[in-house]
Amino acid sequence: MARNLQAARTSPTAEALRRQIRNFTLPSRTVALWWLGQSGFVIKLAGKIIYVDVFFTVIPERAVPPLLKADQVDHADIVCGTHDHLDHIDRPSWPALAKASPSALFVVPELLRRGLVRDLGISTNRMIGVDVKKAARIGSITISAIPAAHEFIDRDGKTGFHPYLGYVIKGDGWTIYHAGDTCLYEGMQDYLRRIKPDLMLLPINGRDARRLKSGCIGNMTYQEAVDLAGTIGPGLVAPIHFDMFQFNAQNPGDFMEYLNAKYPAQKGIVFKRGKLTLLDKSERNGVEVV
């Protein structure tokens, strides 16, 4: 039977969460994650604290308030944004984040790098661009990219670079795939089979004509995300991008129910907002929640 690994405790206060992220000591062969809602994660791995697609800005459409403010994040080593939408690259908050964490480096699609430097006032030596054939090495962490189809595989006609990416974060023997916003596309499974992810973070909010006509670009359905994970067989899979906007939501329980029914050997987890989740990887048992 597949394991539906649910974190149980309530979210800590902002200050307690900030201290926990900054001070938590990783045991050997582990990675710590805090889900902050939507696609936003804090990942502590190989001596680095990595923020990915974290959404701080308060807007009326939010169904879930931010757990932290950008100016509270004084401990970030790496900040990643998969594409230039507010809930992934939070333009209003990034300057405050850059000031609060003055040593942090920002990883973005190479196609967007110069424009973000110009618009946000973050120095060019702190903004690192990645694409399919252009990875970033930051200390013991490597961040590479594969295309994301949101809803199509878009490419710049001059450079060939992509505005939408999924990130592959590697360190200390771990491989984490954060899909960003994407639908399935031809060749995606080939990329992921080569990557062999220990953890896959997949959007599940889906898409339809109503949302697309209103400018809300779509993602995989929960069924498509389950089938992708079932085909690739990562150590662990988790749904993301389902909770922030009521008009664009999906029940993660549907994802887990379908995963359990169709791929009972595949481990899955639904993260809880603000709750520390510690993952351990052993050769015998694969990825386990500690």
Residue pairs with C-beta under 8 A, 6 or more apart in sequence:
1 260
1 264
2 259
2 260
2 263
2 264
2 265
2 266
2 267
2 268
3 267
3 268
4 256
4 260
4 268
4 269
4 270
5 236
5 267
5 268
5 269
5 270
5 289
6 269
6 270
6 272
7 269
7 271
7 272
7 275
7 277
8 272
8 275
9 272
9 275
10 275
11 17
11 67
11 272
11 273
11 274
11 275
12 20
12 274
14 67
14 68
14 69
14 72
15 72
17 34
17 67
17 68
17 274
18 68
18 72
18 73
18 74
18 75
20 34
20 276
21 34
21 42
21 44
21 49
21 75
22 49
22 74
22 75
24 32
24 44
24 276
26 32
26 44
26 45
26 47
27 278
27 280
27 290
29 172
29 173
29 280
29 281
29 282
30 278
30 279
30 280
30 281
30 290
31 43
31 44
31 45
31 172
31 174
31 176
31 199
31 278
31 279
32 43
32 44
32 45
32 276
32 277
32 278
32 279
33 41
33 42
33 43
33 44
33 271
33 276
33 277
33 278
33 279
34 41
34 42
34 274
34 275
34 276
34 277
35 41
35 240
35 271
35 272
35 273
35 274
35 275
35 277
36 42
36 54
36 55
36 66
36 67
36 68
36 273
36 274
37 55
37 64
37 66
37 67
37 243
37 244
37 273
38 53
38 55
38 64
38 87
38 240
38 241
38 243
38 244
39 52
39 53
39 55
39 82
39 87
39 88
39 178
39 180
39 181
39 201
39 203
39 240
39 241
40 51
40 52
40 53
40 54
40 55
40 87
41 50
41 51
41 52
41 53
41 54
41 178
41 201
42 49
42 50
42 51
42 52
42 54
43 49
43 50
43 52
43 169
43 176
44 50
45 141
45 169
45 171
45 172
45 174
45 176
46 139
46 140
46 141
46 171
46 172
46 174
47 139
47 140
48 77
48 78
48 138
48 139
48 140
48 141
48 171
49 75
49 76
49 77
49 78
50 76
50 77
50 78
50 79
50 80
50 141
50 169
51 73
51 76
51 78
51 79
51 80
51 97
52 80
52 81
52 82
52 167
52 169
52 178
53 80
53 81
53 82
53 87
53 88
53 89
53 178
53 180
54 68
54 79
54 90
55 66
55 86
55 87
55 88
55 90
55 244
56 66
56 68
56 69
56 70
56 90
56 92
56 93
56 97
57 66
57 86
57 90
57 92
57 93
58 65
58 66
59 86
61 245
61 247
62 244
62 245
63 243
63 244
63 245
63 246
63 249
64 243
64 244
64 273
67 273
67 274
69 96
70 90
70 93
70 94
70 96
70 97
70 100
71 96
71 97
71 99
71 100
72 100
73 97
73 100
73 101
74 100
74 101
75 101
76 97
76 100
76 101
76 104
77 101
77 103
77 104
77 105
77 138
77 139
78 104
78 105
78 106
78 107
78 138
78 141
78 143
79 94
79 97
79 98
79 101
79 104
79 105
79 106
79 107
80 106
80 107
80 108
80 143
80 167
80 169
80 178
81 88
81 89
81 90
81 94
81 106
81 107
81 108
81 109
82 88
82 89
82 109
82 148
82 164
82 165
82 166
82 167
82 178
82 180
82 181
83 89
83 109
83 112
83 148
83 150
83 163
83 164
83 165
83 180
83 181
84 91
84 109
84 112
84 116
84 163
85 181
86 92
87 244
88 180
88 181
89 108
89 112
89 116
91 116
91 119
91 120
94 106
94 116
94 120
94 122
95 120
95 121
95 122
97 104
98 104
98 106
98 120
98 122
98 126
104 126
105 126
105 127
105 128
105 138
106 116
106 122
106 126
106 127
106 128
107 128
107 129
107 130
107 136
107 138
107 143
107 167
108 116
108 127
108 128
108 129
108 130
109 129
109 130
109 131
109 145
109 161
109 162
109 163
109 164
109 165
110 129
110 130
110 131
110 134
110 159
110 161
111 129
111 131
111 156
111 159
111 161
111 162
111 163
112 129
112 163
113 127
113 128
113 129
116 122
116 127
117 123
117 124
117 127
128 136
128 138
130 136
130 143
130 144
130 145
130 165
130 167
131 145
131 161
131 162
131 165
132 145
132 146
132 147
132 162
134 145
135 142
135 143
135 144
135 145
136 142
136 143
136 144
140 171
140 172
141 169
141 170
141 171
142 169
142 170
142 171
143 167
143 168
143 169
143 170
144 167
144 168
144 170
145 162
145 165
145 166
145 167
145 168
146 165
146 166
146 168
146 188
146 191
146 192
146 195
147 153
147 162
147 164
147 165
147 166
147 185
147 188
147 191
148 162
148 164
148 165
148 166
148 179
148 180
148 181
148 182
149 164
149 182
149 183
149 184
149 185
149 188
150 164
150 180
150 181
150 182
150 183
150 217
150 218
150 219
151 183
151 207
151 212
151 217
151 218
153 162
153 185
154 162
154 163
154 164
155 161
155 162
156 162
156 163
164 180
164 181
164 182
165 180
166 177
166 178
166 179
166 180
166 182
167 177
167 178
167 180
168 175
168 176
168 177
168 195
168 197
169 175
169 176
169 177
169 178
170 176
173 281
174 198
174 199
174 281
175 195
175 196
175 197
175 198
175 199
176 197
176 198
176 199
176 201
177 192
177 195
177 197
177 199
177 200
177 201
177 234
178 201
179 200
179 201
179 202
179 203
179 220
179 240
180 203
181 203
181 217
181 219
181 241
182 188
182 203
182 219
182 220
183 207
183 218
183 219
183 220
183 224
184 220
184 224
184 228
188 228
189 228
189 231
189 232
192 200
192 228
192 232
193 232
196 234
197 232
197 234
197 235
198 234
198 235
198 236
198 279
198 281
198 287
199 234
199 235
199 236
199 237
199 238
199 279
199 287
200 228
200 229
200 232
200 234
200 236
200 237
200 238
201 237
201 238
201 240
202 220
202 225
202 228
202 229
202 237
202 238
202 239
202 240
203 219
203 220
203 225
203 239
203 240
203 241
203 242
204 219
204 220
204 221
204 222
204 225
204 239
204 240
204 241
204 242
204 250
204 252
204 255
205 218
205 219
205 241
205 242
205 248
205 249
205 250
206 218
206 219
206 220
206 221
206 222
206 250
207 217
207 218
207 219
207 221
208 218
211 218
211 247
211 248
212 218
216 247
216 248
219 241
220 228
222 239
222 250
222 252
222 254
222 255
222 258
223 258
225 237
225 239
225 255
226 255
226 258
226 259
226 262
226 263
227 262
229 237
229 259
229 263
229 266
229 268
230 259
230 262
230 263
230 266
233 266
234 266
234 287
235 267
235 281
235 286
235 287
236 267
236 268
236 269
236 279
236 286
236 287
236 289
237 259
237 266
237 267
237 268
237 269
238 268
238 269
238 270
238 271
239 250
239 252
239 255
239 256
239 270
240 271
242 249
242 250
242 251
242 252
243 249
243 252
243 273
252 270
253 270
255 268
255 270
256 268
256 270
259 266
259 268
260 268
267 286
267 287
269 277
269 289
271 277
277 289
278 289
278 290
279 287
279 288
279 289
279 290
280 287
280 288
280 289
280 290
281 287
281 288
282 288
